Amino acid sequence: MSGQELIEVFTTIKGGVYQCDKENSLYLDFSGQVHKLNFQSLNELKKVIDKVDLGHMCTLIEHADIEIILIRESCLVLSGLELVYLKEILQGTFAMFRLNNMLQDCLNRLVVY
């Protein structure tokens, strides 16, 4: 990834998201590709992935179960199973962001009192 110090946000066996504070960016490592994103782009990607109807996608017998997702200057061509893996990574990442915010709030309240 860029040689910068990266902090693991969330990972699975299929990929993960890493944070670089110096660059104020996030790195999505998935399916053999690494994508440098800002928070807004990662959030937009999550919204796109969440809108994909996996149930409908898997019932299309005469069509391939492929979804094309654009990420900034590149794209991901994902099967239904890969979408499930990416969705897991994104859900875990945003859960970690929420958990971090909750911990910061608790620590700030302890310092104030």
A tleap script that builds the chain and sets N, CA, C and O, in Angstrom:
source leaprc.protein.ff14SB
mol = sequence {
  NMET SER GLY GLN GLU LEU ILE GLU VAL PHE
  THR THR ILE LYS GLY GLY VAL TYR GLN CYS
  ASP LYS GLU ASN SER LEU TYR LEU ASP PHE
  SER GLY GLN VAL HIE LYS LEU ASN PHE GLN
  SER LEU ASN GLU LEU LYS LYS VAL ILE ASP
  LYS VAL ASP LEU GLY HIE MET CYS THR LEU
  ILE GLU HIE ALA ASP ILE GLU ILE ILE LEU
  ILE ARG GLU SER CYS LEU VAL LEU SER GLY
  LEU GLU LEU VAL TYR LEU LYS GLU ILE LEU
  GLN GLY THR PHE ALA MET PHE ARG LEU ASN
  ASN MET LEU GLN ASP CYS LEU ASN ARG LEU
  VAL VAL CTYR
}
set mol.1.N position { 0.868 -1.163 0.000 }
set mol.1.CA position { 0.000 0.000 0.000 }
set mol.1.C position { 0.906 1.213 0.000 }
set mol.1.O position { 1.945 0.943 -0.601 }
set mol.2.N position { 0.885 2.278 0.395 }
set mol.2.CA position { 1.718 3.413 0.009 }
set mol.2.C position { 3.019 3.547 0.783 }
set mol.2.O position { 3.692 4.566 0.632 }
set mol.3.N position { 3.402 2.607 1.578 }
set mol.3.CA position { 4.611 2.740 2.378 }
set mol.3.C position { 4.382 3.574 3.640 }
set mol.3.O position { 5.275 3.674 4.480 }
set mol.4.N position { 3.220 4.161 3.781 }
set mol.4.CA position { 2.862 4.931 4.966 }
set mol.4.C position { 2.471 3.965 6.077 }
set mol.4.O position { 2.207 2.788 5.831 }
set mol.5.N position { 2.440 4.472 7.284 }
set mol.5.CA position { 2.008 3.647 8.402 }
set mol.5.C position { 0.497 3.463 8.345 }
set mol.5.O position { -0.261 4.430 8.428 }
set mol.6.N position { 0.072 2.220 8.204 }
set mol.6.CA position { -1.346 1.910 8.081 }
set mol.6.C position { -1.861 1.275 9.358 }
set mol.6.O position { -1.193 0.444 9.973 }
set mol.7.N position { -3.047 1.677 9.740 }
set mol.7.CA position { -3.713 1.138 10.919 }
set mol.7.C position { -4.870 0.271 10.434 }
set mol.7.O position { -5.702 0.713 9.642 }
set mol.8.N position { -4.913 -0.951 10.911 }
set mol.8.CA position { -6.001 -1.863 10.539 }
set mol.8.C position { -7.300 -1.379 11.154 }
set mol.8.O position { -7.386 -1.174 12.365 }
set mol.9.N position { -8.308 -1.197 10.318 }
set mol.9.CA position { -9.639 -0.841 10.801 }
set mol.9.C position { -10.455 -2.117 10.986 }
set mol.9.O position { -11.032 -2.352 12.048 }
set mol.10.N position { -10.492 -2.940 9.932 }
set mol.10.CA position { -11.235 -4.202 9.995 }
set mol.10.C position { -10.727 -5.106 8.883 }
set mol.10.O position { -10.530 -4.659 7.753 }
set mol.11.N position { -10.515 -6.380 9.205 }
set mol.11.CA position { -10.086 -7.331 8.184 }
set mol.11.C position { -10.815 -8.658 8.350 }
set mol.11.O position { -11.257 -9.022 9.439 }
set mol.12.N position { -10.922 -9.356 7.243 }
set mol.12.CA position { -11.388 -10.731 7.220 }
set mol.12.C position { -10.361 -11.505 6.398 }
set mol.12.O position { -9.366 -10.941 5.943 }
set mol.13.N position { -10.602 -12.762 6.217 }
set mol.13.CA position { -9.703 -13.578 5.401 }
set mol.13.C position { -9.754 -13.132 3.931 }
set mol.13.O position { -8.838 -13.435 3.167 }
set mol.14.N position { -10.799 -12.428 3.533 }
set mol.14.CA position { -10.986 -12.006 2.133 }
set mol.14.C position { -10.487 -10.595 1.836 }
set mol.14.O position { -10.417 -10.208 0.669 }
set mol.15.N position { -10.141 -9.822 2.852 }
set mol.15.CA position { -9.665 -8.459 2.608 }
set mol.15.C position { -9.829 -7.600 3.836 }
set mol.15.O position { -10.078 -8.102 4.932 }
set mol.16.N position { -9.689 -6.300 3.651 }
set mol.16.CA position { -9.821 -5.420 4.797 }
set mol.16.C position { -9.742 -3.953 4.426 }
set mol.16.O position { -9.557 -3.589 3.264 }
set mol.17.N position { -9.886 -3.126 5.439 }
set mol.17.CA position { -9.777 -1.677 5.305 }
set mol.17.C position { -8.723 -1.210 6.289 }
set mol.17.O position { -8.701 -1.618 7.450 }
set mol.18.N position { -7.851 -0.344 5.796 }
set mol.18.CA position { -6.757 0.211 6.591 }
set mol.18.C position { -6.825 1.723 6.520 }
set mol.18.O position { -7.295 2.291 5.534 }
set mol.19.N position { -6.351 2.367 7.576 }
set mol.19.CA position { -6.408 3.815 7.690 }
set mol.19.C position { -4.996 4.382 7.693 }
set mol.19.O position { -4.108 3.843 8.354 }
set mol.20.N position { -4.787 5.468 6.954 }
set mol.20.CA position { -3.513 6.176 6.961 }
set mol.20.C position { -3.776 7.603 7.437 }
set mol.20.O position { -4.346 8.414 6.706 }
set mol.21.N position { -3.359 7.901 8.664 }
set mol.21.CA position { -3.607 9.224 9.227 }
set mol.21.C position { -2.807 10.320 8.517 }
set mol.21.O position { -3.298 11.439 8.366 }
set mol.22.N position { -1.584 10.013 8.079 }
set mol.22.CA position { -0.754 11.017 7.405 }
set mol.22.C position { -1.386 11.480 6.100 }
set mol.22.O position { -1.307 12.660 5.757 }
set mol.23.N position { -2.006 10.568 5.375 }
set mol.23.CA position { -2.637 10.901 4.101 }
set mol.23.C position { -4.127 11.217 4.248 }
set mol.23.O position { -4.779 11.621 3.285 }
set mol.24.N position { -4.657 11.032 5.454 }
set mol.24.CA position { -6.084 11.198 5.707 }
set mol.24.C position { -6.904 10.390 4.695 }
set mol.24.O position { -7.833 10.902 4.071 }
set mol.25.N position { -6.532 9.113 4.552 }
set mol.25.CA position { -7.199 8.264 3.578 }
set mol.25.C position { -7.358 6.850 4.119 }
set mol.25.O position { -6.764 6.470 5.128 }
set mol.26.N position { -8.172 6.099 3.419 }
set mol.26.CA position { -8.441 4.708 3.757 }
set mol.26.C position { -8.048 3.846 2.568 }
set mol.26.O position { -8.120 4.289 1.422 }
set mol.27.N position { -7.635 2.626 2.840 }
set mol.27.CA position { -7.269 1.686 1.797 }
set mol.27.C position { -8.164 0.461 1.909 }
set mol.27.O position { -8.219 -0.193 2.951 }
set mol.28.N position { -8.865 0.163 0.819 }
set mol.28.CA position { -9.672 -1.045 0.730 }
set mol.28.C position { -8.848 -2.084 -0.006 }
set mol.28.O position { -8.525 -1.911 -1.181 }
set mol.29.N position { -8.508 -3.162 0.683 }
set mol.29.CA position { -7.758 -4.273 0.101 }
set mol.29.C position { -8.744 -5.407 -0.111 }
set mol.29.O position { -9.192 -6.045 0.842 }
set mol.30.N position { -9.082 -5.654 -1.384 }
set mol.30.CA position { -10.092 -6.669 -1.667 }
set mol.30.C position { -9.888 -7.252 -3.056 }
set mol.30.O position { -9.632 -6.525 -4.016 }
set mol.31.N position { -10.000 -8.540 -3.152 }
set mol.31.CA position { -9.977 -9.256 -4.422 }
set mol.31.C position { -8.717 -8.958 -5.232 }
set mol.31.O position { -8.771 -8.784 -6.450 }
set mol.32.N position { -7.592 -8.903 -4.538 }
set mol.32.CA position { -6.316 -8.690 -5.209 }
set mol.32.C position { -6.049 -7.254 -5.637 }
set mol.32.O position { -5.058 -6.989 -6.317 }
set mol.33.N position { -6.910 -6.334 -5.253 }
set mol.33.CA position { -6.746 -4.927 -5.602 }
set mol.33.C position { -6.760 -4.086 -4.332 }
set mol.33.O position { -7.415 -4.424 -3.346 }
set mol.34.N position { -6.017 -2.977 -4.384 }
set mol.34.CA position { -6.023 -2.028 -3.279 }
set mol.34.C position { -6.525 -0.696 -3.829 }
set mol.34.O position { -6.002 -0.182 -4.818 }
set mol.35.N position { -7.543 -0.149 -3.177 }
set mol.35.CA position { -8.147 1.108 -3.600 }
set mol.35.C position { -7.952 2.147 -2.497 }
set mol.35.O position { -8.329 1.923 -1.346 }
set mol.36.N position { -7.360 3.283 -2.861 }
set mol.36.CA position { -7.193 4.390 -1.922 }
set mol.36.C position { -8.450 5.249 -1.994 }
set mol.36.O position { -8.822 5.734 -3.063 }
set mol.37.N position { -9.104 5.435 -0.841 }
set mol.37.CA position { -10.367 6.160 -0.784 }
set mol.37.C position { -10.368 7.146 0.373 }
set mol.37.O position { -9.626 6.980 1.341 }
set mol.38.N position { -11.199 8.166 0.271 }
set mol.38.CA position { -11.461 8.990 1.449 }
set mol.38.C position { -12.708 8.423 2.137 }
set mol.38.O position { -13.344 7.505 1.620 }
set mol.39.N position { -13.045 8.965 3.283 }
set mol.39.CA position { -14.179 8.433 4.040 }
set mol.39.C position { -15.474 8.529 3.241 }
set mol.39.O position { -16.276 7.595 3.235 }
set mol.40.N position { -15.677 9.652 2.574 }
set mol.40.CA position { -16.909 9.845 1.809 }
set mol.40.C position { -17.034 8.803 0.706 }
set mol.40.O position { -18.118 8.258 0.497 }
set mol.41.N position { -15.947 8.516 -0.004 }
set mol.41.CA position { -15.985 7.513 -1.071 }
set mol.41.C position { -16.279 6.123 -0.516 }
set mol.41.O position { -17.033 5.359 -1.117 }
set mol.42.N position { -15.682 5.794 0.636 }
set mol.42.CA position { -15.939 4.492 1.252 }
set mol.42.C position { -17.400 4.382 1.681 }
set mol.42.O position { -18.024 3.333 1.521 }
set mol.43.N position { -17.938 5.468 2.225 }
set mol.43.CA position { -19.338 5.493 2.636 }
set mol.43.C position { -20.263 5.338 1.427 }
set mol.43.O position { -21.262 4.623 1.500 }
set mol.44.N position { -19.936 6.002 0.323 }
set mol.44.CA position { -20.728 5.873 -0.897 }
set mol.44.C position { -20.664 4.443 -1.437 }
set mol.44.O position { -21.673 3.907 -1.896 }
set mol.45.N position { -19.483 3.828 -1.384 }
set mol.45.CA position { -19.343 2.438 -1.818 }
set mol.45.C position { -20.223 1.531 -0.968 }
set mol.45.O position { -20.887 0.639 -1.496 }
set mol.46.N position { -20.234 1.752 0.332 }
set mol.46.CA position { -21.071 0.941 1.222 }
set mol.46.C position { -22.546 1.082 0.849 }
set mol.46.O position { -23.281 0.095 0.829 }
set mol.47.N position { -22.976 2.304 0.555 }
set mol.47.CA position { -24.374 2.522 0.180 }
set mol.47.C position { -24.721 1.781 -1.108 }
set mol.47.O position { -25.801 1.200 -1.220 }
set mol.48.N position { -23.812 1.799 -2.079 }
set mol.48.CA position { -24.044 1.088 -3.344 }
set mol.48.C position { -24.137 -0.414 -3.093 }
set mol.48.O position { -25.038 -1.079 -3.604 }
set mol.49.N position { -23.205 -0.944 -2.306 }
set mol.49.CA position { -23.190 -2.384 -2.013 }
set mol.49.C position { -24.445 -2.779 -1.246 }
set mol.49.O position { -25.025 -3.833 -1.509 }
set mol.50.N position { -24.869 -1.947 -0.302 }
set mol.50.CA position { -26.069 -2.253 0.481 }
set mol.50.C position { -27.329 -2.276 -0.377 }
set mol.50.O position { -28.290 -2.963 -0.031 }
set mol.51.N position { -27.346 -1.538 -1.492 }
set mol.51.CA position { -28.524 -1.487 -2.365 }
set mol.51.C position { -28.636 -2.698 -3.294 }
set mol.51.O position { -29.701 -2.944 -3.860 }
set mol.52.N position { -27.557 -3.450 -3.454 }
set mol.52.CA position { -27.599 -4.611 -4.353 }
set mol.52.C position { -28.516 -5.671 -3.761 }
set mol.52.O position { -28.367 -6.057 -2.601 }
set mol.53.N position { -29.449 -6.129 -4.551 }
set mol.53.CA position { -30.400 -7.162 -4.128 }
set mol.53.C position { -29.780 -8.535 -4.399 }
set mol.53.O position { -29.930 -9.090 -5.488 }
set mol.54.N position { -29.093 -9.065 -3.410 }
set mol.54.CA position { -28.408 -10.353 -3.577 }
set mol.54.C position { -29.376 -11.494 -3.830 }
set mol.54.O position { -29.070 -12.404 -4.600 }
set mol.55.N position { -30.530 -11.461 -3.198 }
set mol.55.CA position { -31.524 -12.514 -3.401 }
set mol.55.C position { -31.976 -12.559 -4.851 }
set mol.55.O position { -32.057 -13.631 -5.452 }
set mol.56.N position { -32.267 -11.401 -5.405 }
set mol.56.CA position { -32.688 -11.334 -6.813 }
set mol.56.C position { -31.536 -11.714 -7.732 }
set mol.56.O position { -31.736 -12.400 -8.735 }
set mol.57.N position { -30.354 -11.278 -7.397 }
set mol.57.CA position { -29.175 -11.566 -8.212 }
set mol.57.C position { -28.936 -13.073 -8.310 }
set mol.57.O position { -28.568 -13.578 -9.370 }
set mol.58.N position { -29.141 -13.770 -7.236 }
set mol.58.CA position { -28.890 -15.221 -7.209 }
set mol.58.C position { -29.990 -16.034 -7.886 }
set mol.58.O position { -29.785 -17.209 -8.191 }
set mol.59.N position { -31.152 -15.430 -8.126 }
set mol.59.CA position { -32.239 -16.170 -8.772 }
set mol.59.C position { -32.249 -16.002 -10.287 }
set mol.59.O position { -33.071 -16.614 -10.968 }
set mol.60.N position { -31.357 -15.191 -10.818 }
set mol.60.CA position { -31.301 -14.974 -12.268 }
set mol.60.C position { -30.555 -16.125 -12.922 }
set mol.60.O position { -29.331 -16.089 -13.050 }
set mol.61.N position { -31.288 -17.135 -13.333 }
set mol.61.CA position { -30.681 -18.336 -13.888 }
set mol.61.C position { -30.062 -18.079 -15.252 }
set mol.61.O position { -28.972 -18.575 -15.539 }
set mol.62.N position { -30.745 -17.307 -16.102 }
set mol.62.CA position { -30.231 -17.127 -17.449 }
set mol.62.C position { -29.165 -16.030 -17.557 }
set mol.62.O position { -28.601 -15.829 -18.633 }
set mol.63.N position { -28.889 -15.335 -16.485 }
set mol.63.CA position { -27.871 -14.285 -16.492 }
set mol.63.C position { -26.773 -14.615 -15.480 }
set mol.63.O position { -27.007 -15.303 -14.486 }
set mol.64.N position { -25.585 -14.112 -15.755 }
set mol.64.CA position { -24.480 -14.303 -14.810 }
set mol.64.C position { -24.744 -13.498 -13.550 }
set mol.64.O position { -25.342 -12.424 -13.597 }
set mol.65.N position { -24.296 -14.023 -12.441 }
set mol.65.CA position { -24.461 -13.304 -11.164 }
set mol.65.C position { -23.281 -12.355 -10.975 }
set mol.65.O position { -22.466 -12.532 -10.070 }
set mol.66.N position { -23.201 -11.351 -11.837 }
set mol.66.CA position { -22.097 -10.399 -11.811 }
set mol.66.C position { -22.647 -9.001 -11.553 }
set mol.66.O position { -23.685 -8.622 -12.097 }
set mol.67.N position { -21.953 -8.249 -10.732 }
set mol.67.CA position { -22.301 -6.853 -10.472 }
set mol.67.C position { -21.052 -6.028 -10.727 }
set mol.67.O position { -19.962 -6.391 -10.284 }
set mol.68.N position { -21.206 -4.924 -11.437 }
set mol.68.CA position { -20.084 -4.025 -11.706 }
set mol.68.C position { -20.248 -2.796 -10.830 }
set mol.68.O position { -21.262 -2.102 -10.898 }
set mol.69.N position { -19.244 -2.533 -10.008 }
set mol.69.CA position { -19.264 -1.424 -9.062 }
set mol.69.C position { -18.118 -0.472 -9.409 }
set mol.69.O position { -16.964 -0.892 -9.488 }
set mol.70.N position { -18.432 0.796 -9.614 }
set mol.70.CA position { -17.399 1.783 -9.913 }
set mol.70.C position { -16.841 2.359 -8.620 }
set mol.70.O position { -17.584 2.755 -7.721 }
set mol.71.N position { -15.508 2.396 -8.547 }
set mol.71.CA position { -14.814 3.012 -7.414 }
set mol.71.C position { -13.840 4.021 -7.983 }
set mol.71.O position { -12.806 3.647 -8.538 }
set mol.72.N position { -14.153 5.271 -7.853 }
set mol.72.CA position { -13.309 6.365 -8.361 }
set mol.72.C position { -12.864 6.091 -9.791 }
set mol.72.O position { -13.703 6.090 -10.692 }
set mol.73.N position { -11.584 5.862 -10.032 }
set mol.73.CA position { -11.092 5.664 -11.397 }
set mol.73.C position { -11.104 4.200 -11.835 }
set mol.73.O position { -10.752 3.912 -12.979 }
set mol.74.N position { -11.487 3.289 -10.986 }
set mol.74.CA position { -11.474 1.876 -11.338 }
set mol.74.C position { -12.841 1.251 -11.055 }
set mol.74.O position { -13.772 1.924 -10.614 }
set mol.75.N position { -12.933 -0.038 -11.318 }
set mol.75.CA position { -14.198 -0.710 -11.053 }
set mol.75.C position { -13.933 -2.105 -10.505 }
set mol.75.O position { -12.859 -2.679 -10.685 }
set mol.76.N position { -14.935 -2.618 -9.842 }
set mol.76.CA position { -14.919 -3.993 -9.343 }
set mol.76.C position { -15.967 -4.774 -10.103 }
set mol.76.O position { -17.106 -4.324 -10.229 }
set mol.77.N position { -15.604 -5.931 -10.608 }
set mol.77.CA position { -16.551 -6.851 -11.218 }
set mol.77.C position { -16.664 -8.011 -10.237 }
set mol.77.O position { -15.732 -8.799 -10.076 }
set mol.78.N position { -17.821 -8.103 -9.585 }
set mol.78.CA position { -17.978 -9.016 -8.461 }
set mol.78.C position { -19.082 -10.036 -8.689 }
set mol.78.O position { -20.141 -9.723 -9.233 }
set mol.79.N position { -18.812 -11.248 -8.267 }
set mol.79.CA position { -19.848 -12.279 -8.244 }
set mol.79.C position { -20.706 -12.054 -6.998 }
set mol.79.O position { -20.382 -11.224 -6.149 }
set mol.80.N position { -21.791 -12.797 -6.903 }
set mol.80.CA position { -22.656 -12.690 -5.730 }
set mol.80.C position { -21.909 -12.998 -4.445 }
set mol.80.O position { -22.092 -12.315 -3.438 }
set mol.81.N position { -21.063 -14.029 -4.474 }
set mol.81.CA position { -20.300 -14.404 -3.288 }
set mol.81.C position { -19.288 -13.309 -2.919 }
set mol.81.O position { -19.108 -13.001 -1.741 }
set mol.82.N position { -18.636 -12.732 -3.915 }
set mol.82.CA position { -17.691 -11.644 -3.640 }
set mol.82.C position { -18.402 -10.427 -3.067 }
set mol.82.O position { -17.846 -9.722 -2.225 }
set mol.83.N position { -19.638 -10.174 -3.522 }
set mol.83.CA position { -20.422 -9.084 -2.939 }
set mol.83.C position { -20.689 -9.329 -1.457 }
set mol.83.O position { -20.633 -8.404 -0.647 }
set mol.84.N position { -20.979 -10.574 -1.112 }
set mol.84.CA position { -21.206 -10.921 0.295 }
set mol.84.C position { -19.933 -10.650 1.105 }
set mol.84.O position { -20.001 -10.090 2.199 }
set mol.85.N position { -18.772 -11.047 0.567 }
set mol.85.CA position { -17.502 -10.824 1.260 }
set mol.85.C position { -17.223 -9.331 1.431 }
set mol.85.O position { -16.817 -8.890 2.506 }
set mol.86.N position { -17.444 -8.556 0.368 }
set mol.86.CA position { -17.194 -7.110 0.448 }
set mol.86.C position { -18.168 -6.448 1.407 }
set mol.86.O position { -17.792 -5.551 2.163 }
set mol.87.N position { -19.406 -6.885 1.378 }
set mol.87.CA position { -20.410 -6.335 2.296 }
set mol.87.C position { -19.997 -6.588 3.747 }
set mol.87.O position { -20.148 -5.712 4.598 }
set mol.88.N position { -19.480 -7.774 4.027 }
set mol.88.CA position { -19.016 -8.101 5.375 }
set mol.88.C position { -17.876 -7.171 5.800 }
set mol.88.O position { -17.850 -6.686 6.931 }
set mol.89.N position { -16.946 -6.931 4.894 }
set mol.89.CA position { -15.815 -6.045 5.201 }
set mol.89.C position { -16.303 -4.624 5.477 }
set mol.89.O position { -15.865 -3.994 6.440 }
set mol.90.N position { -17.201 -4.121 4.644 }
set mol.90.CA position { -17.698 -2.757 4.825 }
set mol.90.C position { -18.547 -2.621 6.088 }
set mol.90.O position { -18.435 -1.624 6.802 }
set mol.91.N position { -19.392 -3.612 6.370 }
set mol.91.CA position { -20.195 -3.565 7.599 }
set mol.91.C position { -19.293 -3.600 8.831 }
set mol.91.O position { -19.524 -2.864 9.790 }
set mol.92.N position { -18.277 -4.444 8.809 }
set mol.92.CA position { -17.341 -4.517 9.927 }
set mol.92.C position { -16.557 -3.230 10.097 }
set mol.92.O position { -16.311 -2.788 11.219 }
set mol.93.N position { -16.163 -2.627 8.982 }
set mol.93.CA position { -15.420 -1.362 9.032 }
set mol.93.C position { -16.250 -0.267 9.676 }
set mol.93.O position { -15.775 0.440 10.565 }
set mol.94.N position { -17.485 -0.125 9.230 }
set mol.94.CA position { -18.319 0.936 9.791 }
set mol.94.C position { -18.742 0.633 11.230 }
set mol.94.O position { -18.996 1.559 12.000 }
set mol.95.N position { -18.820 -0.626 11.599 }
set mol.95.CA position { -19.060 -0.980 13.006 }
set mol.95.C position { -17.869 -0.537 13.859 }
set mol.95.O position { -18.047 -0.042 14.972 }
set mol.96.N position { -16.660 -0.716 13.334 }
set mol.96.CA position { -15.457 -0.279 14.067 }
set mol.96.C position { -15.415 1.243 14.191 }
set mol.96.O position { -15.013 1.766 15.230 }
set mol.97.N position { -15.828 1.960 13.141 }
set mol.97.CA position { -15.895 3.426 13.223 }
set mol.97.C position { -16.877 3.852 14.305 }
set mol.97.O position { -16.582 4.752 15.092 }
set mol.98.N position { -18.056 3.203 14.350 }
set mol.98.CA position { -19.050 3.549 15.376 }
set mol.98.C position { -18.535 3.210 16.776 }
set mol.98.O position { -18.720 3.984 17.715 }
set mol.99.N position { -17.892 2.059 16.909 }
set mol.99.CA position { -17.339 1.663 18.203 }
set mol.99.C position { -16.279 2.656 18.660 }
set mol.99.O position { -16.242 3.029 19.833 }
set mol.100.N position { -15.423 3.083 17.748 }
set mol.100.CA position { -14.395 4.060 18.084 }
set mol.100.C position { -15.023 5.366 18.569 }
set mol.100.O position { -14.550 5.963 19.536 }
set mol.101.N position { -16.093 5.812 17.896 }
set mol.101.CA position { -16.786 7.036 18.324 }
set mol.101.C position { -17.385 6.877 19.715 }
set mol.101.O position { -17.312 7.795 20.532 }
set mol.102.N position { -17.979 5.713 19.990 }
set mol.102.CA position { -18.556 5.472 21.318 }
set mol.102.C position { -17.475 5.485 22.393 }
set mol.102.O position { -17.672 6.061 23.463 }
set mol.103.N position { -16.341 4.858 22.118 }
set mol.103.CA position { -15.243 4.849 23.079 }
set mol.103.C position { -14.708 6.252 23.325 }
set mol.103.O position { -14.434 6.623 24.466 }
set mol.104.N position { -14.559 7.034 22.255 }
set mol.104.CA position { -14.101 8.415 22.404 }
set mol.104.C position { -15.068 9.220 23.260 }
set mol.104.O position { -14.639 9.996 24.114 }
set mol.105.N position { -16.376 9.044 23.040 }
set mol.105.CA position { -17.384 9.745 23.841 }
set mol.105.C position { -17.272 9.372 25.312 }
set mol.105.O position { -17.338 10.238 26.184 }
set mol.106.N position { -17.102 8.074 25.588 }
set mol.106.CA position { -16.977 7.619 26.975 }
set mol.106.C position { -15.715 8.178 27.629 }
set mol.106.O position { -15.753 8.620 28.777 }
set mol.107.N position { -14.621 8.160 26.915 }
set mol.107.CA position { -13.359 8.678 27.459 }
set mol.107.C position { -13.446 10.186 27.691 }
set mol.107.O position { -12.926 10.695 28.685 }
set mol.108.N position { -14.092 10.889 26.788 }
set mol.108.CA position { -14.240 12.329 26.953 }
set mol.108.C position { -15.098 12.654 28.170 }
set mol.108.O position { -14.822 13.615 28.887 }
set mol.109.N position { -16.135 11.858 28.406 }
set mol.109.CA position { -16.985 12.090 29.589 }
set mol.109.C position { -16.208 11.812 30.869 }
set mol.109.O position { -16.400 12.511 31.864 }
set mol.110.N position { -15.336 10.808 30.867 }
set mol.110.CA position { -14.535 10.492 32.054 }
set mol.110.C position { -13.568 11.623 32.363 }
set mol.110.O position { -13.351 11.943 33.532 }
set mol.111.N position { -12.996 12.222 31.359 }
set mol.111.CA position { -12.033 13.307 31.554 }
set mol.111.C position { -12.739 14.567 32.064 }
set mol.111.O position { -12.182 15.294 32.886 }
set mol.112.N position { -13.946 14.828 31.587 }
set mol.112.CA position { -14.688 16.036 31.972 }
set mol.112.C position { -15.107 15.979 33.426 }
set mol.112.O position { -15.057 16.990 34.126 }
set mol.113.N position { -15.526 14.793 33.895 }
set mol.113.CA position { -16.039 14.704 35.273 }
set mol.113.C position { -14.926 14.591 36.207 }
set mol.113.O position { -15.142 14.505 37.416 }
savepdb mol mol.pdb
quit
